[in-house]
Each structure stands twice: as C-alpha cells, then as structure tokens.
Amino acid sequence: MDYKCRLKVILAEREIKHGDFAKVIGISTGALSSIVNNNSFPSFKVVYRISEELDLDIRKIWIKK
C-alpha cells in the first residue's frame, strides 16, 4: 500500500523550519528532506518521534494515496 507524507504541509502550517525539526527528532536535514518529498519512508523509531513531537496520529501524517 502506498502512502503520501503530509509532513511538508504540517510543518509549513505550524511554521516549523525543516532543519530545526530534523534536529529535534534526531535525524539529518537530508533524511528529513527525503521523507518530506516522499522519496523514503522512515523507520518506526523516526515515525514515532515525528508523531510524538507533532502530537499527531501517524494516520494524520501519512495518508493512503
């Protein structure tokens, strides 16, 4: 099943800079860029960190295509 990442929209709505967010969740800006642009899907650990930091259910961040 394919999923689309809404992280780019969510971060923009909350006015969170990608570099700052990457530092908070403990990944490189390049890794975050790859996730945001739907080029890679992160590990469960990273998904959990993203979800926790944004206080959002995973299903609000990744939606079915």
GUKEMAR-360780 format. One line per 2 residues: number of its first residue (from 1); their letters; for each residue z, x, y of C-alpha. Coordinates in Angstrom, 1 decimal. Last residue first. Example, Ala and Ser with C-alpha at 12.3 -4.5 7.8 and 13.67 -1.06 7.14 Angstrom:
# residues 2
2) SA) 7.1,13.7,-1.1  7.8,12.3,-4.5
***
This chain:
# residues 65
65) KK) -1.9,-2.7,7.5  1.7,-3.2,6.5
63) IW) 4.2,-2.3,9.2  6.2,0.9,9.6
61) IK) 8.7,0.9,12.5  10.0,-2.7,12.3
59) RI) 10.1,-2.5,8.5  12.3,0.5,8.7
57) DL) 15.0,-1.6,10.3  15.8,-0.5,13.8
55) DL) 18.8,1.3,15.4  16.4,3.8,17.0
53) EE) 18.5,6.8,15.8  19.3,5.1,12.4
51) SI) 15.7,4.3,11.7  14.4,7.7,12.7
49) RY) 17.1,9.4,10.6  16.4,7.2,7.6
47) VV) 12.6,7.9,7.8  13.5,11.6,8.0
45) KF) 15.6,11.6,4.9  13.0,9.3,3.1
43) SP) 10.4,12.0,3.7  7.8,11.4,6.4
41) FS) 4.4,9.8,6.0  1.5,11.8,7.4
39) NN) -1.5,11.5,9.6  -0.4,8.1,11.1
37) NV) -0.5,9.5,14.7  3.3,9.1,15.1
35) IS) 4.0,10.9,11.8  1.7,13.9,12.6
33) SL) 3.1,14.1,16.1  6.6,14.0,14.7
31) AG) 5.8,17.0,12.5  4.2,18.9,15.4
29) TS) 7.3,18.2,17.5  9.4,19.8,14.8
27) IG) 12.1,17.9,13.0  15.8,17.4,13.4
25) IV) 16.1,13.7,14.4  17.4,14.5,17.9
23) KA) 15.0,17.4,18.3  12.0,15.2,17.4
21) FD) 13.2,12.6,19.8  13.4,15.0,22.7
19) GH) 9.9,16.3,22.0  8.4,12.8,21.7
17) KI) 9.9,11.7,25.0  11.8,8.4,24.9
15) ER) 10.8,5.8,27.5  12.1,3.0,25.3
13) EA) 8.8,1.2,25.3  7.0,4.5,24.8
11) LI) 9.2,5.4,21.8  8.5,2.1,20.2
9) VK) 4.8,2.2,20.8  4.4,5.7,19.3
7) LR) 6.7,4.8,16.5  4.6,1.8,15.3
5) CK) 3.5,3.6,12.1  0.9,1.8,10.1
3) YD) 1.4,1.3,6.4  -0.9,1.3,3.4
1) M) 0.0,0.0,0.0
***
